[in-house]
């Protein structure tokens, strides 16, 4: 049974601006809210289904090279990715919902198919998601 983690974040900015910052400009902005991740676009094309992004994850202290493939992309609704960090596969999905005209909810779901719940550090994953969410909120509310 895969391990699944879900986290919700509220950004005090309009949906379309939040989606642009998070999804359309993901390669530029993701390392800003999560400094353990470095991303590099493999093409100049806009992000969409099929986009492959090179990534280096140094969260464990040792850099792990991998890729991120965009598998779902619906403007102002959802961005889904298939991540390979070395031998580890993860599926990430962020849903974007307008709460009001100037408030957006992001619901992040991470699934790790090969993980075993008994050996998974859920608390560490949640701390990382909370840190990223706080950084996302601060960046977007300051810049958008």
N, C-alpha and C positions, 0 to 999 in steps of 0.2 A: 504494500500500500504506500503510495507516495506521500511525502510530507508536504503539507500545504500551510502557508502562512498568509494572513490577510491583514492589511493595515489601511486606515482611512486618514486622510489629511484634508483640511479645509484651508483654502487660499482665498483671501479677501481681494480677489480680482476677477474680471469677467472670464467666462469659459473660453472664448476664442483666444484671448491673450495667454491664458494658462496653457492651452493646448499647443500654441505656437512655441512658447518657451520650452515646454517639457518635451514634446514629440517632434515637431518640425526642426527644432534646433537642439536635438538630443545630444549629438556628438560634441557640440560646443559646451552645453550646459551641464550634462551629467557629471563630468569631473569637478565642476564647481560645487555641486551639492554633495558629492561623494568623492573626497580627495584620494581614496584608495583605488579608484578606477581611472584608467587612462583609455581614451577612445580615439580611433582614427578611421575616418571614412575611407572606403575603398573606391569610391567614385564621387564625381561632382554632382550627380543627379540628386534631386530632392528625395528625402526619406519617404519610403513607401514599402508596400509588400515586396519582399525579395531583396531589399537592401541588406548588404552584409557590412558589418562594422567590426574592425579589429579591436580587441580589448586586452588590457593587462590589468589583472586584479591583484593588488598587493595587500589585501586585507589580512592574510595569514602571516605576513612578514616576508614571505618569499614570493616574488612576482610570478603569477601564473598567466601565460598567454592563452588567448582564446578568441572566440568570435561571438557576435550577437547578430542574429538574423531576424529581420522584421517579418513576422508571419501574419500580423493583423494590423490594419491601419485604416481607421475610419475617422476622418477629420471631425474634431470636436466631440468624439465619442469614445474611441478606444485605440490603444497601441499595445500590441502583443509581440513578444520577442522570444526566440529560442536561443538560449545562451549555452555555450560550451566553454567552461573554464577548465582547461586541461581535460581530464577524463570525466568531469562532473557536468551533467546536463541539468539545466534549470529552465523553467518556463515562467516568464514574467508577463503580467498583463495589468495595464492601468486603464481603468474606466474613468471618464470625465463626465461629471454631472453638474448642471447649473442648479445651484440652490436658490439664488436670486440673480438679478442682472449683474451684480458685482461680487458674487461669491460662488466659488467652484469647489466641488468635492472630488477628490482623487481617491479611488479605491484601488489599492495595489494588491495583487495576488501573486504569490510566488509558489510554484510547485517544483519539488525536487523528486523526480520519479525514482531515482536510485537510492534515496535516503531511507534510513531505518529510524522510525520515531524514537526508539529506545536509545539510540546513539546520537540523536540530533540535539544540538544546543539551541532550542527555541528562544531562550532568553537572549542569547547573543544576537540572533537574527533580529529579534524585536528591537534591541538596542540600536542596531545598525539602521533599521528602518525608521526609528524615531529620530535619530540623528539626521538622516537624510531628509526626512519630512520637515524638521525644523529649519534646516538649511534651505530647502526648496521654498518654504513659506517666506523666510527672510529675504531671499534673493528676489522672488517674484513680487512681493509686496513693496520692495524698495525700488525695483526697476520698471515695473509695468504700470 
